[in-house]
C-alpha cells in the first residue's frame, strides 16, 4: 500500500540498518522515548515496525547507549519486609505527594512536586521554588490537580504529619470545604512514589545531561512520557 511493505500490520524494514538506527533514535533517544529501558522501547517500536531479530537489535542498541550508561542508576532489592498500603476503592481516592529537591535552578524553579494516584498510577509533575509552604503547595494543588480530579480522601506524604495536616487545612479553606478528612504519614511504605521519582529523575538526566538548567522545559513532556 502506497509503496510501504507491511508485516502483520507493522511497517517492514527488512535488513535496512540505517532505518533501524533512525527508528531507535526516534523512539529511544528522543524526548518521546525518554531513554526508556529495553522492554518499554521494544513495545514502542513493535507497535509500528518490524524487522528480523528486532528485539536483539534493540537490546544491543540500548546496551551501547552512552546516555543510559551515564545517567541511569543501579537498582537492587531493598532489605526488610514491605508493608503495602491498602488498595483504594477508586481513582483519586488516595494520592501520594512527594518533592524532588536539590535540582539546579531552571528559570525560577528548583523543586518538583510529584503527585500520583495510588489506584490508576496516573501522575502529575509540578515545578515550584523554595521556599514553599503548605499554602503555596495547596494553591498549586488547586490549580493543577483539584480542577481535574477533585479532593482526595487521603493524602500520603513522606513529609512530617504537621506539613500534611497543614496542607489539608489550606485545601479546605481554598475550596470552602468543612469536611474533616484524615491524612497519612507513611515514611516507609510509599515505594510507588519513590519509584516514580527515580523514573522522572532518570528521564531528566537523559534529556538534559548537557544543559541541566533546562529541565523545567521538559516537565510537560516528561508527564506525557510517563
Secondary structure as UniProt FT lines:
FT   TURN            2..3
FT   STRAND          6..7
FT   TURN            8..9
FT   STRAND          10..12
FT   TURN            14..15
FT   HELIX           17..27
FT   TURN            31..35
FT   HELIX           38..46
FT   TURN            47..48
FT   STRAND          49..50
FT   TURN            52..53
FT   HELIX           54..63
FT   HELIX           66..71
FT   TURN            91..92
FT   STRAND          94..100
FT   TURN            107..108
FT   STRAND          111..117
FT   TURN            118..120
FT   STRAND          123..128
FT   HELIX           134..141
FT   HELIX           142..146
FT   HELIX           147..149
FT   STRAND          154..157
FT   HELIX           161..175
FT   STRAND          184..185
FT   TURN            187..189
FT   HELIX           191..208
FT   TURN            209..210
FT   HELIX           212..218
FT   HELIX           219..225
//
